[in-house]
């Protein structure tokens, strides 16, 4: 091969290495900024978790009360969970009905 082909290949290789290095550095710096933002959010949330929480001083700890008190608290909390699940289910039913009417305009509304 003539000498100028080797020169072109060498220049192309050096340019490719330089472009790859610039690309890697650019994306590495962008990743560092993203990691910095995420770590700042983590530290803010961990600091919030480390702060003492004011507990209700009127009620003693649940393990010092009769078992029926804990059972009542559990059943009240479970009722709230069931209500929340029903609200979520109703929202999903309404959304699917809206999408069905959007995709099939000839279907009458069933609400």
Jmol script that loads the backbone (N, CA, C; Angstrom):
load data "model"
ATOM      1  N   UNK A   1       0.852  -1.181   0.000  1.00  0.00           N
ATOM      2  CA  UNK A   1       0.000   0.000   0.000  1.00  0.00           C
ATOM      3  C   UNK A   1       0.894   1.239   0.000  1.00  0.00           C
ATOM      4  N   UNK A   2       0.426   2.276  -0.646  1.00  0.00           N
ATOM      5  CA  UNK A   2       1.209   3.511  -0.637  1.00  0.00           C
ATOM      6  C   UNK A   2       1.189   4.155   0.745  1.00  0.00           C
ATOM      7  N   UNK A   3       2.127   5.018   0.983  1.00  0.00           N
ATOM      8  CA  UNK A   3       2.290   5.638   2.299  1.00  0.00           C
ATOM      9  C   UNK A   3       1.110   6.522   2.665  1.00  0.00           C
ATOM     10  N   UNK A   4       0.469   7.151   1.716  1.00  0.00           N
ATOM     11  CA  UNK A   4      -0.618   8.085   2.021  1.00  0.00           C
ATOM     12  C   UNK A   4      -1.870   7.351   2.510  1.00  0.00           C
ATOM     13  N   UNK A   5      -2.054   6.090   2.116  1.00  0.00           N
ATOM     14  CA  UNK A   5      -3.194   5.312   2.635  1.00  0.00           C
ATOM     15  C   UNK A   5      -2.991   5.048   4.126  1.00  0.00           C
ATOM     16  N   UNK A   6      -1.746   4.709   4.494  1.00  0.00           N
ATOM     17  CA  UNK A   6      -1.464   4.503   5.916  1.00  0.00           C
ATOM     18  C   UNK A   6      -1.674   5.792   6.698  1.00  0.00           C
ATOM     19  N   UNK A   7      -1.333   6.897   6.129  1.00  0.00           N
ATOM     20  CA  UNK A   7      -1.528   8.188   6.775  1.00  0.00           C
ATOM     21  C   UNK A   7      -3.020   8.472   6.977  1.00  0.00           C
ATOM     22  N   UNK A   8      -3.824   8.200   5.957  1.00  0.00           N
ATOM     23  CA  UNK A   8      -5.276   8.410   6.062  1.00  0.00           C
ATOM     24  C   UNK A   8      -5.872   7.477   7.112  1.00  0.00           C
ATOM     25  N   UNK A   9      -5.447   6.216   7.109  1.00  0.00           N
ATOM     26  CA  UNK A   9      -5.950   5.261   8.104  1.00  0.00           C
ATOM     27  C   UNK A   9      -5.562   5.680   9.520  1.00  0.00           C
ATOM     28  N   UNK A  10      -4.348   6.146   9.700  1.00  0.00           N
ATOM     29  CA  UNK A  10      -3.886   6.580  11.020  1.00  0.00           C
ATOM     30  C   UNK A  10      -4.661   7.804  11.489  1.00  0.00           C
ATOM     31  N   UNK A  11      -4.857   8.749  10.591  1.00  0.00           N
ATOM     32  CA  UNK A  11      -5.626   9.947  10.957  1.00  0.00           C
ATOM     33  C   UNK A  11      -7.071   9.573  11.288  1.00  0.00           C
ATOM     34  N   UNK A  12      -7.662   8.659  10.508  1.00  0.00           N
ATOM     35  CA  UNK A  12      -9.037   8.225  10.779  1.00  0.00           C
ATOM     36  C   UNK A  12      -9.125   7.522  12.128  1.00  0.00           C
ATOM     37  N   UNK A  13      -8.116   6.689  12.438  1.00  0.00           N
ATOM     38  CA  UNK A  13      -8.127   5.989  13.720  1.00  0.00           C
ATOM     39  C   UNK A  13      -7.996   6.976  14.880  1.00  0.00           C
ATOM     40  N   UNK A  14      -7.111   7.941  14.753  1.00  0.00           N
ATOM     41  CA  UNK A  14      -6.931   8.928  15.819  1.00  0.00           C
ATOM     42  C   UNK A  14      -8.192   9.770  15.980  1.00  0.00           C
ATOM     43  N   UNK A  15      -8.816  10.142  14.860  1.00  0.00           N
ATOM     44  CA  UNK A  15     -10.066  10.910  14.931  1.00  0.00           C
ATOM     45  C   UNK A  15     -11.171  10.088  15.591  1.00  0.00           C
ATOM     46  N   UNK A  16     -11.225   8.809  15.260  1.00  0.00           N
ATOM     47  CA  UNK A  16     -12.233   7.936  15.870  1.00  0.00           C
ATOM     48  C   UNK A  16     -11.999   7.797  17.375  1.00  0.00           C
ATOM     49  N   UNK A  17     -10.755   7.632  17.774  1.00  0.00           N
ATOM     50  CA  UNK A  17     -10.451   7.543  19.205  1.00  0.00           C
ATOM     51  C   UNK A  17     -10.785   8.846  19.921  1.00  0.00           C
ATOM     52  N   UNK A  18     -10.480   9.963  19.289  1.00  0.00           N
ATOM     53  CA  UNK A  18     -10.787  11.259  19.906  1.00  0.00           C
ATOM     54  C   UNK A  18     -12.296  11.449  20.033  1.00  0.00           C
ATOM     55  N   UNK A  19     -13.040  11.099  18.978  1.00  0.00           N
ATOM     56  CA  UNK A  19     -14.500  11.237  19.034  1.00  0.00           C
ATOM     57  C   UNK A  19     -15.087  10.327  20.113  1.00  0.00           C
ATOM     58  N   UNK A  20     -14.576   9.112  20.222  1.00  0.00           N
ATOM     59  CA  UNK A  20     -15.056   8.202  21.258  1.00  0.00           C
ATOM     60  C   UNK A  20     -14.751   8.706  22.651  1.00  0.00           C
ATOM     61  N   UNK A  21     -13.571   9.280  22.821  1.00  0.00           N
ATOM     62  CA  UNK A  21     -13.201   9.833  24.126  1.00  0.00           C
ATOM     63  C   UNK A  21     -14.088  11.013  24.491  1.00  0.00           C
ATOM     64  N   UNK A  22     -14.327  11.901  23.529  1.00  0.00           N
ATOM     65  CA  UNK A  22     -15.205  13.050  23.783  1.00  0.00           C
ATOM     66  C   UNK A  22     -16.611  12.564  24.126  1.00  0.00           C
ATOM     67  N   UNK A  23     -17.100  11.575  23.384  1.00  0.00           N
ATOM     68  CA  UNK A  23     -18.435  11.023  23.635  1.00  0.00           C
ATOM     69  C   UNK A  23     -18.520  10.434  25.045  1.00  0.00           C
ATOM     70  N   UNK A  24     -17.516   9.646  25.418  1.00  0.00           N
ATOM     71  CA  UNK A  24     -17.525   9.012  26.741  1.00  0.00           C
ATOM     72  C   UNK A  24     -17.449  10.055  27.852  1.00  0.00           C
ATOM     73  N   UNK A  25     -16.613  11.061  27.684  1.00  0.00           N
ATOM     74  CA  UNK A  25     -16.493  12.097  28.718  1.00  0.00           C
ATOM     75  C   UNK A  25     -17.784  12.889  28.834  1.00  0.00           C
ATOM     76  N   UNK A  26     -18.367  13.237  27.694  1.00  0.00           N
ATOM     77  CA  UNK A  26     -19.615  14.007  27.693  1.00  0.00           C
ATOM     78  C   UNK A  26     -20.733  13.245  28.405  1.00  0.00           C
ATOM     79  N   UNK A  27     -20.904  11.972  28.069  1.00  0.00           N
ATOM     80  CA  UNK A  27     -21.961  11.189  28.706  1.00  0.00           C
ATOM     81  C   UNK A  27     -21.628  10.858  30.159  1.00  0.00           C
ATOM     82  N   UNK A  28     -20.356  10.717  30.469  1.00  0.00           N
ATOM     83  CA  UNK A  28     -19.962  10.495  31.856  1.00  0.00           C
ATOM     84  C   UNK A  28     -20.288  11.691  32.733  1.00  0.00           C
ATOM     85  N   UNK A  29     -20.027  12.892  32.232  1.00  0.00           N
ATOM     86  CA  UNK A  29     -20.363  14.097  33.002  1.00  0.00           C
ATOM     87  C   UNK A  29     -21.870  14.241  33.169  1.00  0.00           C
ATOM     88  N   UNK A  30     -22.624  13.922  32.122  1.00  0.00           N
ATOM     89  CA  UNK A  30     -24.080  13.980  32.233  1.00  0.00           C
ATOM     90  C   UNK A  30     -24.578  12.973  33.280  1.00  0.00           C
ATOM     91  N   UNK A  31     -23.977  11.789  33.288  1.00  0.00           N
ATOM     92  CA  UNK A  31     -24.363  10.785  34.285  1.00  0.00           C
ATOM     93  C   UNK A  31     -24.008  11.252  35.694  1.00  0.00           C
ATOM     94  N   UNK A  32     -22.877  11.908  35.848  1.00  0.00           N
ATOM     95  CA  UNK A  32     -22.501  12.417  37.170  1.00  0.00           C
ATOM     96  C   UNK A  32     -23.491  13.464  37.662  1.00  0.00           C
ATOM     97  N   UNK A  33     -23.962  14.329  36.769  1.00  0.00           N
ATOM     98  CA  UNK A  33     -24.961  15.322  37.170  1.00  0.00           C
ATOM     99  C   UNK A  33     -26.260  14.637  37.593  1.00  0.00           C
ATOM    100  N   UNK A  34     -26.660  13.622  36.840  1.00  0.00           N
ATOM    101  CA  UNK A  34     -27.887  12.899  37.184  1.00  0.00           C
ATOM    102  C   UNK A  34     -27.740  12.191  38.525  1.00  0.00           C
ATOM    103  N   UNK A  35     -26.608  11.539  38.728  1.00  0.00           N
ATOM    104  CA  UNK A  35     -26.365  10.851  39.997  1.00  0.00           C
ATOM    105  C   UNK A  35     -26.335  11.856  41.139  1.00  0.00           C
ATOM    106  N   UNK A  36     -25.780  13.026  40.902  1.00  0.00           N
ATOM    107  CA  UNK A  36     -25.758  14.064  41.937  1.00  0.00           C
ATOM    108  C   UNK A  36     -27.155  14.507  42.327  1.00  0.00           C
ATOM    109  N   UNK A  37     -28.030  14.684  41.336  1.00  0.00           N
ATOM    110  CA  UNK A  37     -29.409  15.081  41.632  1.00  0.00           C
ATOM    111  C   UNK A  37     -30.137  13.989  42.410  1.00  0.00           C
ATOM    112  N   UNK A  38     -29.949  12.743  41.976  1.00  0.00           N
ATOM    113  CA  UNK A  38     -30.616  11.630  42.659  1.00  0.00           C
ATOM    114  C   UNK A  38     -30.099  11.490  44.085  1.00  0.00           C
ATOM    115  N   UNK A  39     -28.797  11.615  44.270  1.00  0.00           N
ATOM    116  CA  UNK A  39     -28.254  11.489  45.629  1.00  0.00           C
ATOM    117  C   UNK A  39     -28.718  12.644  46.512  1.00  0.00           C
ATOM    118  N   UNK A  40     -28.910  13.832  45.938  1.00  0.00           N
ATOM    119  CA  UNK A  40     -29.438  14.950  46.729  1.00  0.00           C
ATOM    120  C   UNK A  40     -30.867  14.655  47.175  1.00  0.00           C
ATOM    121  N   UNK A  41     -31.667  14.074  46.282  1.00  0.00           N
ATOM    122  CA  UNK A  41     -33.031  13.712  46.668  1.00  0.00           C
ATOM    123  C   UNK A  41     -33.022  12.620  47.733  1.00  0.00           C
ATOM    124  N   UNK A  42     -32.133  11.625  47.575  1.00  0.00           N
ATOM    125  CA  UNK A  42     -32.034  10.574  48.583  1.00  0.00           C
ATOM    126  C   UNK A  42     -31.656  11.151  49.935  1.00  0.00           C
ATOM    127  N   UNK A  43     -30.657  12.012  49.950  1.00  0.00           N
ATOM    128  CA  UNK A  43     -30.212  12.553  51.236  1.00  0.00           C
ATOM    129  C   UNK A  43     -31.303  13.400  51.872  1.00  0.00           C
ATOM    130  N   UNK A  44     -32.063  14.144  51.060  1.00  0.00           N
ATOM    131  CA  UNK A  44     -33.155  14.947  51.611  1.00  0.00           C
ATOM    132  C   UNK A  44     -34.213  14.039  52.243  1.00  0.00           C
ATOM    133  N   UNK A  45     -34.519  12.946  51.570  1.00  0.00           N
ATOM    134  CA  UNK A  45     -35.539  12.035  52.105  1.00  0.00           C
ATOM    135  C   UNK A  45     -35.034  11.274  53.319  1.00  0.00           C
ATOM    136  N   UNK A  46     -33.759  10.876  53.307  1.00  0.00           N
ATOM    137  CA  UNK A  46     -33.212  10.186  54.471  1.00  0.00           C
ATOM    138  C   UNK A  46     -33.137  11.114  55.678  1.00  0.00           C
ATOM    139  N   UNK A  47     -32.841  12.386  55.447  1.00  0.00           N
ATOM    140  CA  UNK A  47     -32.851  13.348  56.551  1.00  0.00           C
ATOM    141  C   UNK A  47     -34.260  13.493  57.117  1.00  0.00           C
ATOM    142  N   UNK A  48     -35.251  13.507  56.236  1.00  0.00           N
ATOM    143  CA  UNK A  48     -36.632  13.606  56.706  1.00  0.00           C
ATOM    144  C   UNK A  48     -37.016  12.368  57.508  1.00  0.00           C
ATOM    145  N   UNK A  49     -36.510  11.197  57.109  1.00  0.00           N
ATOM    146  CA  UNK A  49     -36.817   9.978  57.860  1.00  0.00           C
ATOM    147  C   UNK A  49     -36.095   9.957  59.197  1.00  0.00           C
ATOM    148  N   UNK A  50     -34.960  10.629  59.292  1.00  0.00           N
ATOM    149  CA  UNK A  50     -34.191  10.622  60.533  1.00  0.00           C
ATOM    150  C   UNK A  50     -34.769  11.563  61.578  1.00  0.00           C
ATOM    151  N   UNK A  51     -35.589  12.522  61.143  1.00  0.00           N
ATOM    152  CA  UNK A  51     -36.177  13.454  62.100  1.00  0.00           C
ATOM    153  C   UNK A  51     -37.171  12.722  62.999  1.00  0.00           C
ATOM    154  N   UNK A  52     -37.203  13.071  64.283  1.00  0.00           N
ATOM    155  CA  UNK A  52     -38.143  12.400  65.185  1.00  0.00           C
ATOM    156  C   UNK A  52     -39.586  12.761  64.830  1.00  0.00           C
ATOM    157  N   UNK A  53     -40.439  11.774  64.947  1.00  0.00           N
ATOM    158  CA  UNK A  53     -41.852  11.959  64.634  1.00  0.00           C
ATOM    159  C   UNK A  53     -42.617  12.111  65.939  1.00  0.00           C
ATOM    160  N   UNK A  54     -43.489  13.090  65.969  1.00  0.00           N
ATOM    161  CA  UNK A  54     -44.304  13.275  67.168  1.00  0.00           C
ATOM    162  C   UNK A  54     -45.379  12.192  67.202  1.00  0.00           C
ATOM    163  N   UNK A  55     -45.328  11.361  68.221  1.00  0.00           N
ATOM    164  CA  UNK A  55     -46.344  10.324  68.349  1.00  0.00           C
ATOM    165  C   UNK A  55     -47.502  10.867  69.180  1.00  0.00           C
ATOM    166  N   UNK A  56     -48.605  10.180  69.105  1.00  0.00           N
ATOM    167  CA  UNK A  56     -49.793  10.603  69.841  1.00  0.00           C
ATOM    168  C   UNK A  56     -49.592  10.255  71.318  1.00  0.00           C
ATOM    169  N   UNK A  57     -49.405  11.236  72.197  1.00  0.00           N
ATOM    170  CA  UNK A  57     -49.120  10.929  73.599  1.00  0.00           C
ATOM    171  C   UNK A  57     -50.352  10.425  74.361  1.00  0.00           C
ATOM    172  N   UNK A  58     -51.553  10.601  73.789  1.00  0.00           N
ATOM    173  CA  UNK A  58     -52.764  10.172  74.487  1.00  0.00           C
ATOM    174  C   UNK A  58     -52.918   8.656  74.481  1.00  0.00           C
ATOM    175  N   UNK A  59     -52.379   7.982  73.477  1.00  0.00           N
ATOM    176  CA  UNK A  59     -52.544   6.535  73.382  1.00  0.00           C
ATOM    177  C   UNK A  59     -51.243   5.838  73.760  1.00  0.00           C
ATOM    178  N   UNK A  60     -51.337   4.871  74.648  1.00  0.00           N
ATOM    179  CA  UNK A  60     -50.131   4.105  74.975  1.00  0.00           C
ATOM    180  C   UNK A  60     -49.775   3.165  73.818  1.00  0.00           C
ATOM    181  N   UNK A  61     -48.618   2.558  73.896  1.00  0.00           N
ATOM    182  CA  UNK A  61     -48.183   1.632  72.853  1.00  0.00           C
ATOM    183  C   UNK A  61     -49.176   0.488  72.725  1.00  0.00           C
ATOM    184  N   UNK A  62     -49.351  -0.003  71.497  1.00  0.00           N
ATOM    185  CA  UNK A  62     -50.380  -1.007  71.238  1.00  0.00           C
ATOM    186  C   UNK A  62     -50.083  -2.319  71.966  1.00  0.00           C
ATOM    187  N   UNK A  63     -48.808  -2.633  72.203  1.00  0.00           N
ATOM    188  CA  UNK A  63     -48.515  -3.898  72.881  1.00  0.00           C
ATOM    189  C   UNK A  63     -48.834  -3.847  74.372  1.00  0.00           C
ATOM    190  N   UNK A  64     -49.133  -2.663  74.915  1.00  0.00           N
ATOM    191  CA  UNK A  64     -49.516  -2.567  76.321  1.00  0.00           C
ATOM    192  C   UNK A  64     -51.025  -2.577  76.495  1.00  0.00           C
ATOM    193  N   UNK A  65     -51.763  -2.590  75.398  1.00  0.00           N
ATOM    194  CA  UNK A  65     -53.224  -2.570  75.453  1.00  0.00           C
ATOM    195  C   UNK A  65     -53.763  -3.971  75.200  1.00  0.00           C
ATOM    196  N   UNK A  66     -55.034  -4.174  75.496  1.00  0.00           N
ATOM    197  CA  UNK A  66     -55.628  -5.484  75.227  1.00  0.00           C
ATOM    198  C   UNK A  66     -55.598  -5.810  73.730  1.00  0.00           C
ATOM    199  N   UNK A  67     -55.655  -7.086  73.427  1.00  0.00           N
ATOM    200  CA  UNK A  67     -55.568  -7.541  72.041  1.00  0.00           C
ATOM    201  C   UNK A  67     -56.735  -7.039  71.199  1.00  0.00           C
ATOM    202  N   UNK A  68     -57.895  -6.848  71.798  1.00  0.00           N
ATOM    203  CA  UNK A  68     -59.056  -6.388  71.028  1.00  0.00           C
ATOM    204  C   UNK A  68     -58.832  -4.979  70.481  1.00  0.00           C
ATOM    205  N   UNK A  69     -58.031  -4.156  71.186  1.00  0.00           N
ATOM    206  CA  UNK A  69     -57.735  -2.807  70.690  1.00  0.00           C
ATOM    207  C   UNK A  69     -56.902  -2.901  69.411  1.00  0.00           C
ATOM    208  N   UNK A  70     -55.891  -3.764  69.427  1.00  0.00           N
ATOM    209  CA  UNK A  70     -55.070  -3.950  68.226  1.00  0.00           C
ATOM    210  C   UNK A  70     -55.901  -4.536  67.094  1.00  0.00           C
ATOM    211  N   UNK A  71     -56.793  -5.474  67.421  1.00  0.00           N
ATOM    212  CA  UNK A  71     -57.648  -6.069  66.393  1.00  0.00           C
ATOM    213  C   UNK A  71     -58.584  -5.022  65.801  1.00  0.00           C
ATOM    214  N   UNK A  72     -59.107  -4.137  66.642  1.00  0.00           N
ATOM    215  CA  UNK A  72     -59.998  -3.082  66.141  1.00  0.00           C
ATOM    216  C   UNK A  72     -59.231  -2.114  65.233  1.00  0.00           C
ATOM    217  N   UNK A  73     -58.021  -1.749  65.638  1.00  0.00           N
ATOM    218  CA  UNK A  73     -57.208  -0.869  64.789  1.00  0.00           C
ATOM    219  C   UNK A  73     -56.922  -1.530  63.445  1.00  0.00           C
ATOM    220  N   UNK A  74     -56.612  -2.825  63.484  1.00  0.00           N
ATOM    221  CA  UNK A  74     -56.329  -3.545  62.244  1.00  0.00           C
ATOM    222  C   UNK A  74     -57.563  -3.588  61.355  1.00  0.00           C
ATOM    223  N   UNK A  75     -58.717  -3.876  61.937  1.00  0.00           N
ATOM    224  CA  UNK A  75     -59.931  -3.961  61.118  1.00  0.00           C
ATOM    225  C   UNK A  75     -60.293  -2.595  60.542  1.00  0.00           C
ATOM    226  N   UNK A  76     -60.097  -1.523  61.312  1.00  0.00           N
ATOM    227  CA  UNK A  76     -60.350  -0.178  60.777  1.00  0.00           C
ATOM    228  C   UNK A  76     -59.407   0.133  59.610  1.00  0.00           C
ATOM    229  N   UNK A  77     -58.156  -0.227  59.770  1.00  0.00           N
ATOM    230  CA  UNK A  77     -57.193   0.018  58.693  1.00  0.00           C
ATOM    231  C   UNK A  77     -57.525  -0.825  57.469  1.00  0.00           C
ATOM    232  N   UNK A  78     -57.992  -2.052  57.689  1.00  0.00           N
ATOM    233  CA  UNK A  78     -58.329  -2.927  56.563  1.00  0.00           C
ATOM    234  C   UNK A  78     -59.558  -2.411  55.820  1.00  0.00           C
ATOM    235  N   UNK A  79     -60.504  -1.841  56.543  1.00  0.00           N
ATOM    236  CA  UNK A  79     -61.672  -1.234  55.894  1.00  0.00           C
ATOM    237  C   UNK A  79     -61.215  -0.093  54.988  1.00  0.00           C
ATOM    238  N   UNK A  80     -60.274   0.711  55.460  1.00  0.00           N
ATOM    239  CA  UNK A  80     -59.742   1.794  54.623  1.00  0.00           C
ATOM    240  C   UNK A  80     -59.052   1.248  53.375  1.00  0.00           C
ATOM    241  N   UNK A  81     -58.333   0.139  53.519  1.00  0.00           N
ATOM    242  CA  UNK A  81     -57.668  -0.477  52.367  1.00  0.00           C
ATOM    243  C   UNK A  81     -58.701  -0.950  51.354  1.00  0.00           C
ATOM    244  N   UNK A  82     -59.766  -1.577  51.828  1.00  0.00           N
ATOM    245  CA  UNK A  82     -60.813  -2.058  50.920  1.00  0.00           C
ATOM    246  C   UNK A  82     -61.488  -0.885  50.213  1.00  0.00           C
ATOM    247  N   UNK A  83     -61.762   0.192  50.944  1.00  0.00           N
ATOM    248  CA  UNK A  83     -62.367   1.373  50.309  1.00  0.00           C
ATOM    249  C   UNK A  83     -61.446   1.948  49.239  1.00  0.00           C
ATOM    250  N   UNK A  84     -60.161   2.022  49.546  1.00  0.00           N
ATOM    251  CA  UNK A  84     -59.207   2.559  48.576  1.00  0.00           C
ATOM    252  C   UNK A  84     -59.139   1.669  47.335  1.00  0.00           C
ATOM    253  N   UNK A  85     -59.144   0.349  47.529  1.00  0.00           N
ATOM    254  CA  UNK A  85     -59.135  -0.565  46.386  1.00  0.00           C
ATOM    255  C   UNK A  85     -60.392  -0.411  45.539  1.00  0.00           C
ATOM    256  N   UNK A  86     -61.539  -0.233  46.189  1.00  0.00           N
ATOM    257  CA  UNK A  86     -62.786  -0.049  45.440  1.00  0.00           C
ATOM    258  C   UNK A  86     -62.769   1.255  44.653  1.00  0.00           C
ATOM    259  N   UNK A  87     -62.238   2.323  45.249  1.00  0.00           N
ATOM    260  CA  UNK A  87     -62.135   3.588  44.512  1.00  0.00           C
ATOM    261  C   UNK A  87     -61.220   3.431  43.298  1.00  0.00           C
ATOM    262  N   UNK A  88     -60.113   2.728  43.490  1.00  0.00           N
ATOM    263  CA  UNK A  88     -59.185   2.506  42.381  1.00  0.00           C
ATOM    264  C   UNK A  88     -59.852   1.674  41.285  1.00  0.00           C
ATOM    265  N   UNK A  89     -60.572   0.636  41.682  1.00  0.00           N
ATOM    266  CA  UNK A  89     -61.258  -0.214  40.707  1.00  0.00           C
ATOM    267  C   UNK A  89     -62.294   0.589  39.930  1.00  0.00           C
ATOM    268  N   UNK A  90     -63.053   1.451  40.628  1.00  0.00           N
ATOM    269  CA  UNK A  90     -64.058   2.273  39.950  1.00  0.00           C
ATOM    270  C   UNK A  90     -63.407   3.257  38.976  1.00  0.00           C
ATOM    271  N   UNK A  91     -62.276   3.838  39.365  1.00  0.00           N
ATOM    272  CA  UNK A  91     -61.564   4.736  38.443  1.00  0.00           C
ATOM    273  C   UNK A  91     -61.122   3.993  37.194  1.00  0.00           C
ATOM    274  N   UNK A  92     -60.629   2.779  37.376  1.00  0.00           N
ATOM    275  CA  UNK A  92     -60.181   1.995  36.229  1.00  0.00           C
ATOM    276  C   UNK A  92     -61.355   1.630  35.325  1.00  0.00           C
ATOM    277  N   UNK A  93     -62.485   1.273  35.914  1.00  0.00           N
ATOM    278  CA  UNK A  93     -63.664   0.936  35.106  1.00  0.00           C
ATOM    279  C   UNK A  93     -64.101   2.148  34.298  1.00  0.00           C
ATOM    280  N   UNK A  94     -64.139   3.323  34.930  1.00  0.00           N
ATOM    281  CA  UNK A  94     -64.532   4.539  34.204  1.00  0.00           C
ATOM    282  C   UNK A  94     -63.553   4.857  33.079  1.00  0.00           C
ATOM    283  N   UNK A  95     -62.264   4.691  33.355  1.00  0.00           N
ATOM    284  CA  UNK A  95     -61.264   4.997  32.322  1.00  0.00           C
ATOM    285  C   UNK A  95     -61.379   4.032  31.152  1.00  0.00           C
ATOM    286  N   UNK A  96     -61.558   2.738  31.443  1.00  0.00           N
ATOM    287  CA  UNK A  96     -61.696   1.774  30.353  1.00  0.00           C
ATOM    288  C   UNK A  96     -62.963   2.040  29.554  1.00  0.00           C
ATOM    289  N   UNK A  97     -64.034   2.446  30.216  1.00  0.00           N
ATOM    290  CA  UNK A  97     -65.268   2.781  29.494  1.00  0.00           C
ATOM    291  C   UNK A  97     -65.044   4.003  28.603  1.00  0.00           C
ATOM    292  N   UNK A  98     -64.323   4.989  29.107  1.00  0.00           N
ATOM    293  CA  UNK A  98     -64.026   6.180  28.302  1.00  0.00           C
ATOM    294  C   UNK A  98     -63.184   5.802  27.086  1.00  0.00           C
ATOM    295  N   UNK A  99     -62.191   4.938  27.271  1.00  0.00           N
ATOM    296  CA  UNK A  99     -61.363   4.516  26.144  1.00  0.00           C
ATOM    297  C   UNK A  99     -62.183   3.711  25.143  1.00  0.00           C
ATOM    298  N   UNK A 100     -63.109   2.884  25.648  1.00  0.00           N
ATOM    299  CA  UNK A 100     -63.945   2.085  24.756  1.00  0.00           C
ATOM    300  C   UNK A 100     -64.830   2.990  23.908  1.00  0.00           C
ATOM    301  N   UNK A 101     -65.392   4.039  24.523  1.00  0.00           N
ATOM    302  CA  UNK A 101     -66.217   4.981  23.751  1.00  0.00           C
ATOM    303  C   UNK A 101     -65.364   5.750  22.756  1.00  0.00           C
ATOM    304  N   UNK A 102     -64.133   6.066  23.121  1.00  0.00           N
ATOM    305  CA  UNK A 102     -63.248   6.801  22.216  1.00  0.00           C
ATOM    306  C   UNK A 102     -62.888   5.943  21.003  1.00  0.00           C
ATOM    307  N   UNK A 103     -62.595   4.671  21.241  1.00  0.00           N
ATOM    308  CA  UNK A 103     -62.179   3.786  20.156  1.00  0.00           C
ATOM    309  C   UNK A 103     -63.355   3.279  19.337  1.00  0.00           C
ATOM    310  N   UNK A 104     -64.540   3.226  19.935  1.00  0.00           N
ATOM    311  CA  UNK A 104     -65.742   2.761  19.248  1.00  0.00           C
ATOM    312  C   UNK A 104     -66.837   3.799  19.440  1.00  0.00           C
ATOM    313  N   UNK A 105     -66.883   4.838  18.627  1.00  0.00           N
ATOM    314  CA  UNK A 105     -67.858   5.914  18.861  1.00  0.00           C
ATOM    315  C   UNK A 105     -69.305   5.471  18.689  1.00  0.00           C
ATOM    316  N   UNK A 106     -69.543   4.348  17.992  1.00  0.00           N
ATOM    317  CA  UNK A 106     -70.926   3.904  17.817  1.00  0.00           C
ATOM    318  C   UNK A 106     -71.469   3.176  19.043  1.00  0.00           C
ATOM    319  N   UNK A 107     -70.603   2.815  20.000  1.00  0.00           N
ATOM    320  CA  UNK A 107     -71.046   2.138  21.218  1.00  0.00           C
ATOM    321  C   UNK A 107     -71.632   3.188  22.158  1.00  0.00           C
ATOM    322  N   UNK A 108     -72.878   3.003  22.615  1.00  0.00           N
ATOM    323  CA  UNK A 108     -73.470   3.993  23.528  1.00  0.00           C
ATOM    324  C   UNK A 108     -72.805   3.946  24.902  1.00  0.00           C
ATOM    325  N   UNK A 109     -72.895   5.052  25.600  1.00  0.00           N
ATOM    326  CA  UNK A 109     -72.326   5.147  26.949  1.00  0.00           C
ATOM    327  C   UNK A 109     -73.105   4.257  27.895  1.00  0.00           C
ATOM    328  N   UNK A 110     -72.404   3.572  28.802  1.00  0.00           N
ATOM    329  CA  UNK A 110     -73.050   2.652  29.735  1.00  0.00           C
ATOM    330  C   UNK A 110     -72.988   3.164  31.157  1.00  0.00           C
ATOM    331  N   UNK A 111     -72.809   4.443  31.348  1.00  0.00           N
ATOM    332  CA  UNK A 111     -72.708   4.982  32.716  1.00  0.00           C
ATOM    333  C   UNK A 111     -74.047   5.327  33.275  1.00  0.00           C
TER     334      UNK A 111
END
end "model"
wireframe off; spacefill off
backbone 0.3
color backbone group
